[in-house]
């Protein structure tokens, strides 16, 4: 089996050109493929290859990263090649994060399950519509956007600070929830939390026994993963 890892880190990065070159060299030396996006605000990475090699690259460059793991068949490529790129943002939204930007509180899987049953909580799927169609949490309100950049229009159209007093956000791995929660707090929503580790982290803990229904869309050639974090349909 091929190991597939995804991780992000929000922290200021300096000397991006040198960091890009170092990551490119390290990933190539380990025979890894995938995409690593770097910006002044942090890193967003998805890599496939041998797990020890991925672990060495992540530990050397971003030791604080909470890596999420899934698998793919060894004869089924996940990525065609390696890309290490510099970007204005590590996920396109129009809002750059800094260490002092307020974001929602992270909650674990057990707390999340309790929130799903609380009628006073609006559970919000911040992913794109085609991702939600493949799988989501029971009772979630889906943004149904075409791109993450459209989330702000969804907020203006569908959410209200007077009605939606408690918001619980989730996405694939957590990175979009970080930015979405920062935006919501900026817009006056005071009680905002997010699923720590996203759907991938939840599935790693609960497998098929949790409240997630369907499969989780992933941005690689597998298209989706099952509750057991193996290739989906």
Secondary structure, 3 states (H helix, E strand, C coil): CEEEEEEEEECCCCCHHHHHHHHHHHHHHCCCEEEEEEECCEEEEEEEECHHHHHHHHHHHCCCCCCEEEEECCCCCCCCCEEEEECCCCCCCCCCCCCCCCCCEEECHHHHHHHHCCCCCEEEECCEHHHHHHEEECCCEECCECCHHHHHHHHHHHCCCCCCCEEEEECCCCHHHHHHHHHHHHCCCCEEEEECCHHHHHHHHHHHHCCEEECEECCCCCCEECCCCCECC
